[in-house]
Each structure stands twice: as structure tokens, then as C-alpha cells.
Amino acid sequence: MGIGVNVELKVEEIAKTIKKLKREDREQLLLLLSREGKEIRKRIKEIKSRKVKTLSREEILKDVL
């Protein structure tokens, strides 16, 4: 036996909500909805679980400055 849930969303309300988002949040939403979103979610999960180490700003720019 399965349990179902019906959700009614109006496209206009979703559009209004998206328009109210900050630019950075809209960019993140676009990435999550794109094909790259799956890869980004995987990388975030790896960072949070400490499987990979992120570089500091200094480490990234050490040979540039």
C-alpha cells in the first residue's frame, strides 16, 4: 500500500518567489536545476563529509600575487 500526496502549486507564485531571491540564490537555483547540479551536490557532500579538502584563498592565489 502506498501513500500519496498531492501538492498544488501555481506557476505565478513560484515565479514571484524566484524573482524575490537574491542574485546568488537565483544562480544557485539555476545550477541545481541544470545538469551540473548533480555534480555540484556530489562535491558539496564530499566537502561536508571531509572526503576532500578545500583550498584556502591563499593556497589558490599563492603563485598569482
Helices and strands as residue ranges (DSSP letters): H 11-20, H 23-33, H 36-48, H 57-61
